[in-house]
Amino acid sequence: MAFKDVAYRLDEPMPAFLFLMRNVGVTQGQAQKIVAMRRLIVNGEVCRHSGAKICGDIVVQEFVPESGGLKPTFTAPDFGVFDKPSGLLVHPKTHRTPYSLLDDIRHVYGREANNIHRIDMETSGLLLAGRSREAERRLKMMFESRGVKKSYLAWVRGRLDAPLRVDVPLRRNDDFSTIKLKMVVDPAGKPSVTDVLPLRYEEAIDATLVRAFPLTGRQHQIRLHLFHVKHPILGDPIYGVPTEVAIAYLDRVLSVEDRLRYMGAPRLMLHAEGLDFEYEGVRYALRSGIDFAAEKESIVPPDGRVTLPDSR
């Protein structure tokens, strides 16, 4: 497990947040979060106030990384790069998450290391990790100011012959009668732009390999933009499938057979291929070493897939 009970003994009273900062090596904000999430136990009782004076026998539920064997593909003084396989969470969802990429990030670089951005669990490819809190702050600012050019590869349904720009605003869906996770196209949403370049069409699987360049950074942007232009990404469990099928997937009751029939692939066919940026006066052009194009072999041929109606 990523979270473990770590025991301490404190003989002189001090505020809970200060104890956590000094002994666990967290910031004041992180210490307050530990208390809020009931991960600080004092003399057998949950500590509920970060400013409370504590002493005695103390247990902290700490994130203790356990390596899964994933190594960085590139290391610089302030950051490292991992080539994440599909199916791996970047960050633990709950205390019961057995393993995530964060385990290996901190196993390699130490307790202050953290992921700079996230990619969906089923998306494979490049993930940048900061090696210290200061590096994390600077790198996140670089992402927020759009100082990073990202490129993705995707296998999409149907034939796409010409480059296109998808420029439609997106917002988070706030309709509780449908899937809360979905983003939707909405004129009142945030500006969202993706450039799409077709690379090759494979007639046997009726699919096109495309390279996508998100010029903005909205959640699920590439997935929703490609669905919007009627070329949903193969294997997408949310965009381009009937609502009841997406719900079955999210509830983890969708069979493998139905996933292949409705989605056409055993995983989301999206891959974070490249990261280009300048940091501390150095230009970086990072590329994934995963042969994503070869994953076409797992795509179900058209006669084994459900033909989906246009439901943009």
Secondary structure, 3 states (H helix, E strand, C coil): CCEEEEEEEEEEEEEHHHHHHHHCCCCHHHHHHHHHCCCEEECCEECCCCCCEEEEEEEEEEECCCCCCCCCCEECCCEEEEEECCCCCCCCCCCCCCCCHHHHHHHHHCCCCEECCCCCCCCEEEEEEECCHHHHHHHHHHHHCCCEEEEEEEEEECCCCCCEEEECCEEECCCCCCCCCCEEECCCCECCEEEEEEEEEEHHHCEEEEEEEECCCCCCHHHHHHHHCCCCECCCCCCCCCHHHHHHHHCCCCCHHHHHHHHCCCCCCEEEEEEEEEECCEEEEEECCCCHHHHHHHCCCHHHCCCCCCCC
